[in-house]
């Protein structure tokens, strides 16, 4: 892959680190979950009420225990993923409560939408895993959503998937389901199969729901993305440097807690920080400042020698239009060329994380394919310089019928899946714009979908577990 570039100087990285350590030592972070406070207090950190004041040396020692890369295991070993290093992992959007239709109307997302996005991610050659909460299933009671979503992720795809972050008990349910799938808790502790998104509450707080999930996953050896979303100008300073230092402090606090529970537990340094649009007061994610946060986060993660998460095909647009295209290409490209390893929100996101779109999913999948080809770089082996065929064709000739062209074009040139390259007259026979072509494609893909085979005994055990826990949650 092509080399990654840095947006900060080494001195600037050190400045961010120093300011974050000062925040952790002098201001502290609030943890509204007693078991987490107990862990940190037992490790010698000063705790006053729910606020923890971290010693710099302690933070540095704990963060250093996190692995630089790790393998996330799928039920099909061919879909295992190495997180970290030079690797990049693309997956769909996450957590959106709405669906924006092709005509621009909006509705609540549901379980069928969730399952459709899992299917589309499974079929994609550009998305490496099905992600987590690809669309919020508003038609399923909140108490059992995690069961239904995880069951669908397991049965509809054999790619890696994410676990629930909705408290200790629900995380334990997902751990139990992964244990059924892979053959026991000891197996997944040795070979992590789940990764969970843990978000701080900016500024400088972690709530009981996230902390409960964090502790459950750490105790079982499962991976976690520890992420901060600083809205510069509202939940964080209206300066890039200040917002970056605040984000960094929150992420380091979370990683420190994970390593205090289970040294060596796999973690990913996460950022979704962006700006507050000061005209509307809303979050804005499709902008150069957000892209810079992502790029700087990749560099900070390298400084701490842990994998990074950030970016995606991010846009504030409400429909699949030019704005959605140029914002998403900018933010996904920034994440990719600066070294982000784990890219949530690669495909489908509209309206600053609030909505998913089937058409946008297909557009973003095309963008992801383009970027992956770009990252692949150029093969400079002797044959690729094509001297012999250039000599054979000579001045004024062409290469269309040459054997060398037939042997190489499919490997060298990415074939478009959505973009239109017809002549004007060829395009004019139907005259479909990108939105209409994307609508046609996602419908065709879902019509072709076939679920990968799952061992019948495992399937029955999973179904029995889900039915049992569903009855318990709905009863109680």
GUBA-400589 format. One record per residue (C-alpha): x, y, z; residue in three letters. Coordinates in steps of 0.5 Angstrom, whole numbers, plus 500, padded with zeros to 3 digits. Example, Ala and Ser with C-alpha at 12.3 -4.5 7.8 and 13.67 -1.06 7.14 Angstrom:
BEGIN
525491516Ala;527498514Ser;
//
This chain:
BEGIN
500500500Unk;502507499Unk;506511505Unk;501514510Unk;502522511Unk;502526517Unk;499532519Unk;502534525Unk;510535526Unk;513530532Unk;513537536Unk;506538535Unk;504530537Unk;508531543Unk;504538545Unk;498534544Unk;500529549Unk;503533554Unk;496537554Unk;492531555Unk;496529561Unk;495535564Unk;488535563Unk;488528566Unk;492529572Unk;489536574Unk;482536572Unk;481529571Unk;475524568Unk;468522571Unk;467515571Unk;459514573Unk;460506575Unk;463504581Unk;466498579Unk;470502574Unk;472507580Unk;474501584Unk;479498579Unk;482505578Unk;483506586Unk;486500587Unk;491501582Unk;493508586Unk;489513582Unk;486519586Unk;478518586Unk;474524589Unk;467522588Unk;466520581Unk;472523579Unk;479520577Unk;485524577Unk;490520573Unk;498520574Unk;502521568Unk;506515569Unk;501510570Unk;497512564Unk;503511560Unk;505505563Unk;498502562Unk;497505555Unk;504501553Unk;501495555Unk;496495549Unk;498491543Unk;500494536Unk;496490532Unk;491484533Unk;487479529Unk;479479530Unk;476472528Unk;470471523Unk;466464523Unk;469464516Unk;477464517Unk;478467510Unk;475473513Unk;479474519Unk;482481520Unk;488484522Unk;487490526Unk;493495526Unk;499496522Unk;498498515Unk;491494514Unk;485498513Unk;478495515Unk;472498512Unk;465497514Unk;458500514Unk;455506518Unk;453505525Unk;447507530Unk;443512525Unk;435512527Unk;433514520Unk;433512513Unk;433517508Unk;429514501Unk;431515494Unk;426521493Unk;429525500Unk;423523504Unk;425520511Unk;422515516Unk;424511522Unk;429505521Unk;427498523Unk;430491523Unk;429489516Unk;433495514Unk;439493519Unk;438486516Unk;439489509Unk;445493511Unk;448486514Unk;447483507Unk;449488503Unk;456489507Unk;456481506Unk;456482499Unk;461487498Unk;468486496Unk;470493499Unk;467492506Unk;471488510Unk;466487516Unk;458488517Unk;460493523Unk;455494529Unk;449497529Unk;448499522Unk;441502522Unk;437502529Unk;431497529Unk;426502532Unk;421496531Unk;424492536Unk;424493544Unk;430496546Unk;431491551Unk;432485546Unk;435489540Unk;442487542Unk;440480541Unk;436480535Unk;442484531Unk;447480533Unk;443474531Unk;442477524Unk;450479524Unk;452471525Unk;446468521Unk;446473515Unk;454473514Unk;460470516Unk;464476516Unk;467479523Unk;461484526Unk;461488533Unk;458487539Unk;453491544Unk;455497548Unk;449497552Unk;451496559Unk;454490562Unk;449485562Unk;448486554Unk;455485553Unk;455479557Unk;449476552Unk;453478546Unk;460474549Unk;455468550Unk;453468543Unk;460469540Unk;462463545Unk;457459542Unk;459460535Unk;466459536Unk;466454541Unk;467457548Unk;469463552Unk;476460553Unk;476460545Unk;474467544Unk;479470550Unk;485467546Unk;482469539Unk;478475540Unk;471475536Unk;468481538Unk;469488538Unk;465494541Unk;465501540Unk;466505547Unk;464512547Unk;466517552Unk;461523554Unk;464529552Unk;467533556Unk;471528560Unk;466523562Unk;464516561Unk;457513563Unk;455507567Unk;452504560Unk;459504556Unk;463503562Unk;459496564Unk;460494557Unk;467496557Unk;469492563Unk;465486561Unk;469486554Unk;475487558Unk;474481562Unk;473476557Unk;479479552Unk;474482547Unk;477488543Unk;474495544Unk;474502540Unk;475507545Unk;472513542Unk;471520543Unk;466525539Unk;468532541Unk;464537538Unk;469543537Unk;465549539Unk;460546544Unk;462540548Unk;469542546Unk;473548545Unk;472552539Unk;480551537Unk;483545534Unk;488544538Unk;484544545Unk;479540542Unk;484535540Unk;487535547Unk;481534550Unk;479528545Unk;486525547Unk;485525554Unk;478522554Unk;481516549Unk;487515554Unk;483515560Unk;479509557Unk;485505554Unk;488506561Unk;482503564Unk;481497560Unk;489495561Unk;488496568Unk;482490568Unk;486486563Unk;493488561Unk;494487553Unk;487487552Unk;486489544Unk;484496544Unk;483501538Unk;484509539Unk;478512536Unk;475519534Unk;469522531Unk;471529533Unk;468534528Unk;465541529Unk;459545531Unk;456549526Unk;455555529Unk;450558525Unk;445552526Unk;448549533Unk;448542530Unk;454537529Unk;458538522Unk;462532520Unk;463533512Unk;468538513Unk;476539513Unk;476540520Unk;473533521Unk;478530516Unk;483533520Unk;481531527Unk;481524523Unk;488524520Unk;491527527Unk;488521531Unk;491516526Unk;498520528Unk;496520535Unk;495512535Unk;501511532Unk;505515537Unk;502510542Unk;503504538Unk;495502538Unk;491501532Unk;486507530Unk;479508528Unk;476514525Unk;473517518Unk;468514514Unk;464517508Unk;461522512Unk;456528510Unk;452533512Unk;447532506Unk;440530507Unk;440526500Unk;445523495Unk;447529491Unk;454532490Unk;455535497Unk;454527499Unk;459525494Unk;465531495Unk;464531503Unk;464523503Unk;470522498Unk;474528502Unk;473524509Unk;474517507Unk;480519503Unk;483523509Unk;482517513Unk;485512508Unk;491516506Unk;493518513Unk;493511516Unk;486510520Unk;486502521Unk;478501523Unk;473505519Unk;466506521Unk;461509517Unk;464508511Unk;458507507Unk;451509508Unk;451515512Unk;447522511Unk;445528516Unk;451528521Unk;450520523Unk;443521524Unk;441517517Unk;442511513Unk;441511506Unk;441505501Unk;443509495Unk;448512499Unk;451506501Unk;452504494Unk;455510492Unk;460510498Unk;462502497Unk;464505490Unk;468510493Unk;471505498Unk;473501492Unk;476507488Unk;480508495Unk;482501496Unk;485501488Unk;489508490Unk;492505496Unk;494499492Unk;499503489Unk;503501482Unk;507495481Unk;514497478Unk;516490476Unk;520489470Unk;514486466Unk;509492468Unk;514497465Unk;512494458Unk;518495454Unk;517489449Unk;510491447Unk;512498447Unk;517496442Unk;513492438Unk;507497437Unk;512503436Unk;510510434Unk;503511432Unk;500504433Unk;495502439Unk;495497444Unk;488494444Unk;489488441Unk;496486444Unk;496480449Unk;500484454Unk;494488454Unk;489482455Unk;493480461Unk;494486465Unk;488491464Unk;483487469Unk;489487474Unk;491494473Unk;485498472Unk;479497477Unk;472496474Unk;467501476Unk;461498479Unk;456504479Unk;459510475Unk;457511468Unk;462511463Unk;458510457Unk;458515451Unk;453520451Unk;448517446Unk;449510450Unk;447514457Unk;441517454Unk;438511452Unk;435511460Unk;439517462Unk;439515470Unk;443519475Unk;447516480Unk;442516485Unk;437512480Unk;443507478Unk;444506486Unk;437504487Unk;437499482Unk;443496484Unk;442495492Unk;435492490Unk;438487485Unk;443485490Unk;438484496Unk;434480491Unk;441475489Unk;443475497Unk;444468499Unk;446467507Unk;452463508Unk;451456511Unk;452455519Unk;452449522Unk;445447524Unk;447445532Unk;450452533Unk;444455529Unk;440451534Unk;444453540Unk;444461538Unk;436461537Unk;435457543Unk;439462547Unk;436468544Unk;429466545Unk;431464552Unk;434471554Unk;428475550Unk;423472554Unk;427474560Unk;428481558Unk;421482556Unk;418479562Unk;422483567Unk;
//
